Amino acid sequence: MAPITSDAQIDALAAELRRLDPALALVTTADGAELERLSRDFFNYSPVLVERFAGARAQLAVRATAVEQVRLVAGACARHGVPLTVRGAGTGNYGQCVPLAGGVVLDLTGLRRLRQLEPASGVIEVEAGAVMAAIDEQLAPQGRALRLVPSTWRSATIGGFIAGGAGGIGSLRWGFLRDPGNLLGLEVVTVEPEPRLLRLDAAASAPLNHAYGTNGILTALRLPTTEALAWQQLVVGFASWERALEAARSLPATALLLNGLTLLEAPIAQRSPWPAGCPAAAAGEHRLLLLAAPDALEPLPAWLAQRGGDLVWQAPQGTSRGLPLRELCWNHTTLHWRAQVSGWTYLQLLLPEPAAPCLEALRQRWGDDLLWHLEAVRQQGVTRLAALPLLRWQGEERLQELIDQARGLGAVLFNPHVITVEDGGLGVVDADQVAAKAAYDPAGLLNPGKLRGWPAAVR
Ligand SMILES: Cc1cc2nc3c(=O)[nH]c(=O)nc-3n(C[C@H](O)[C@H](O)[C@H](O)COP(=O)(O)OP(=O)(O)OC[C@H]3O[C@@H](n4cnc5c(N)ncnc54)[C@H](O)[C@@H]3O)c2cc1C
């Protein structure tokens, strides 16, 4: 999708924004490198997306630090008919915040206040551009913490996580972001000549959850929190893949409290960076990474030993040096692998239950071209294994072959090589998401091209 906005339109828009609020920070084409940076995310994990997004770039970026500034920008874009793409920290993996049709990128990282923590319920109201680590830092003195965070907790924003993420650390307890109960409400700015500032309850917020910012600008979120625990990081080595897999499957069924469980096949474990003091993985050693509650520490070593696991390292989260285990899991595993080995990409699957037959069949067929990284998650109340396998890139046909085989074996695909909300999910149009776009972005200016159910991407 080529830019549809002329330079003259952008100049007029910028002039109006400067007049309305001289304090608004604008990034113009005069600062091409910064405009380029603000137009990209981590889509380079996918060779397909690299090609798809080539040349997609904003024509103007605006940094807002207050809700009123968001309204100014939304109103001006609506009046000038200019596409508007919202951006948090830009750590998404599918080009979610890449402005396919050019126009304006609105950076919300300046909108970062924790407005409220309700002491009795632990419910928070927080502005969308707040970085998740900073939110947790403010919650910790009250004994609270975010329930679910991505492995990009240190850099990503809460608004970007809700709009573009799926789950991560904590998904073993709390499921995925779209599960009812994980988002209690939203404050939203509409994109209209006179933008409205709306407060939506949980039900009305659901269609904006994981919609890539196509159907409303989130300015604040109401979220539940959980008790803050001193999670313990444990690294466990296994000589047998089958025994490691069995431990990964059965550990969440115990009464031991876990916040994360990652299983890395030996070749991945061997190339992974480890926290200071944790020995490197030996050849053939598969590794299980756990975030466990302090009261799980006593029984865990014996439980693991009975299943062929050898506890090789442990340290409380937040006290170890080097990378924490939190940054060795989810899509950080892919990041570390790709930093060392060129020509690899990845896939995202929810494995069928039991997972072993599907895994075994794919291991047989793909051998060293497909390496396994599993994450334990809770899905519709049941513990399941999700997978983010690393795949040697051999072209789109081979990728499709793998997708078809995995589906045939009962896995559910979340394809990270596509650009729309629907294609990255279950493949079907969500009528509520489209209805929310019609209500809050009637001219279809928000993040054009990313909601397949919206037929005229830009009207
Ligand atoms: C190394 C690595 C590890 C990762 N691990 C995980 C993981 O564990 N779990 C996971 O789910 N994801 C993961 N991701 C993807 C990404 O980091 C997360 O989804 C992150 O939460 C996105 O936040 P962000 O602030 O970077 O959002 P951005 O990338 O800036 O935006 C994401 C999407 O949200 C929209 N958006 C942003 N802010 C708003 C707003 N205020 N209103 C409306 N729309 C908005 C954008 O337009 C875009 O479509 C990982 C990525 C990398 C590179």
The ligand as a Tripos MOL2 file, in Angstrom:
@<TRIPOS>MOLECULE
LIG
   53    58     1     0     0
SMALL
NO_CHARGES

@<TRIPOS>ATOM
      1 C1         12.6340  -10.2220   21.7470 C.3       1 LIG1
      2 C2         11.1270  -10.1180   21.7210 C.ar      1 LIG1
      3 C3         10.3940  -10.8530   22.6420 C.ar      1 LIG1
      4 C4          8.9740  -10.7600   22.6480 C.ar      1 LIG1
      5 N1          8.2510  -11.5000   23.5540 N.ar      1 LIG1
      6 C5          6.9040  -11.4070   23.5470 C.ar      1 LIG1
      7 C6          6.1240  -12.1300   24.4870 C.ar      1 LIG1
      8 O1          6.6390  -12.7940   25.3840 O.2       1 LIG1
      9 N2          4.7830  -12.0260   24.4010 N.ar      1 LIG1
     10 C7          4.1600  -11.2170   23.4760 C.ar      1 LIG1
     11 O2          2.9210  -11.1550   23.4570 O.2       1 LIG1
     12 N3          4.8830  -10.4860   22.6080 N.ar      1 LIG1
     13 C8          6.2270  -10.5530   22.6280 C.ar      1 LIG1
     14 N4          6.9480   -9.7900   21.7540 N.ar      1 LIG1
     15 C9          6.2610   -8.8000   20.9300 C.3       1 LIG1
     16 C10         6.1850   -7.4100   21.6390 C.3       1 LIG1
     17 O3          7.3630   -7.1620   22.3410 O.3       1 LIG1
     18 C11         5.0490   -7.3060   22.6370 C.3       1 LIG1
     19 O4          3.8230   -7.6440   22.0840 O.3       1 LIG1
     20 C12         4.9860   -5.8910   23.2320 C.3       1 LIG1
     21 O5          4.1320   -5.9270   24.3150 O.3       1 LIG1
     22 C13         4.5490   -4.8130   22.2850 C.3       1 LIG1
     23 O6          4.5940   -3.5730   22.9800 O.3       1 LIG1
     24 P1          5.1490   -2.2630   22.2750 P.3       1 LIG1
     25 O7          5.0150   -1.1380   23.2310 O.co2     1 LIG1
     26 O8          6.4940   -2.4950   21.7340 O.co2     1 LIG1
     27 O9          4.0710   -2.1280   21.1240 O.3       1 LIG1
     28 P2          4.2840   -1.6680   19.6040 P.3       1 LIG1
     29 O10         5.1330   -2.6770   18.9090 O.co2     1 LIG1
     30 O11         4.7200   -0.2640   19.5690 O.co2     1 LIG1
     31 O12         2.7970   -1.7710   19.0840 O.3       1 LIG1
     32 C14         2.1620   -3.0150   18.9590 C.3       1 LIG1
     33 C15         0.7940   -2.7980   18.2930 C.3       1 LIG1
     34 O13        -0.0330   -2.0870   19.1940 O.3       1 LIG1
     35 C16        -0.4900   -0.8630   18.6190 C.3       1 LIG1
     36 N5         -0.4870    0.1050   19.7050 N.ar      1 LIG1
     37 C17         0.5480    0.4540   20.5090 C.ar      1 LIG1
     38 N6          0.1260    1.3210   21.4380 N.ar      1 LIG1
     39 C18        -1.1940    1.5280   21.2150 C.ar      1 LIG1
     40 C19        -2.1820    2.3410   21.8340 C.ar      1 LIG1
     41 N7         -1.9040    3.0820   22.8930 N.pl3     1 LIG1
     42 N8         -3.4350    2.3390   21.3080 N.ar      1 LIG1
     43 C20        -3.7420    1.5790   20.2330 C.ar      1 LIG1
     44 N9         -2.8390    0.7860   19.6260 N.ar      1 LIG1
     45 C21        -1.5900    0.7600   20.1090 C.ar      1 LIG1
     46 C22         0.4760   -0.5530   17.5040 C.3       1 LIG1
     47 O14        -0.1500    0.1970   16.4720 O.3       1 LIG1
     48 C23         0.8330   -1.9460   17.0290 C.3       1 LIG1
     49 O15        -0.1790   -2.3970   16.1500 O.3       1 LIG1
     50 C24         8.3490   -9.9070   21.7190 C.ar      1 LIG1
     51 C25         9.1070   -9.1600   20.8040 C.ar      1 LIG1
     52 C26        10.4820   -9.2700   20.8030 C.ar      1 LIG1
     53 C27        11.2640   -8.4500   19.8280 C.3       1 LIG1
@<TRIPOS>BOND
     1     1     2 1
     2     2     3 ar
     3     2    52 ar
     4     3     4 ar
     5     4     5 ar
     6     4    50 ar
     7     5     6 ar
     8     6     7 ar
     9     6    13 1
    10     7     8 2
    11     7     9 ar
    12     9    10 ar
    13    10    11 2
    14    10    12 ar
    15    12    13 ar
    16    13    14 ar
    17    14    15 1
    18    14    50 ar
    19    15    16 1
    20    16    17 1
    21    16    18 1
    22    18    19 1
    23    18    20 1
    24    20    21 1
    25    20    22 1
    26    22    23 1
    27    23    24 1
    28    24    25 2
    29    24    26 1
    30    24    27 1
    31    27    28 1
    32    28    29 2
    33    28    30 1
    34    28    31 1
    35    31    32 1
    36    32    33 1
    37    33    34 1
    38    33    48 1
    39    34    35 1
    40    35    36 1
    41    35    46 1
    42    36    37 ar
    43    36    45 ar
    44    37    38 ar
    45    38    39 ar
    46    39    40 ar
    47    39    45 ar
    48    40    41 1
    49    40    42 ar
    50    42    43 ar
    51    43    44 ar
    52    44    45 ar
    53    46    47 1
    54    46    48 1
    55    48    49 1
    56    50    51 ar
    57    51    52 ar
    58    52    53 1
@<TRIPOS>SUBSTRUCTURE
     1 LIG1         1 GROUP 0 **** ****
